[in-house]
Amino acid sequence: MEIFTALADPTRRRIVELLSRGECAAGEIVEAFDVSGPAISQHLKVLREAALVQVRIEGQRRIYQLNPQGLSEMDAWLNDVRRFWAPRLDALERELLKPERKPKAKRSRR
């Protein structure tokens, strides 16, 4: 899934975290990192292509915000994963919590 590839990079995760607090101009995003402007621009491009962020132009400024549709697609996928794993992990937990059964001692025949 392209979303998770985009989020594999720590800088892009930090950009998403920054935008989770509200929209930001591209220059504000650049100022928040010790990375060059062109590098941040590339990270933003990857996030746009993964549908995690969207951009609008206001005069000379590019304003970025999280894309609710891209995030809802990721949330739906994660819910599917949870539905698959939850019953299996519950069954594993039940097995692990069962009292340990000790093997019966063999009786010696005399």
Secondary structure, DSSP 8 states (H G I E B T S, - for coil): -HHHHHHTSHHHHHHHHHHTT--EEHHHHHHTSSS-HHHHHHHHHHHHHTTSEEEEEETTEEEEEE-HHHHHHHHHHHHHHHHHHHHHHHHHHHHHHS------------
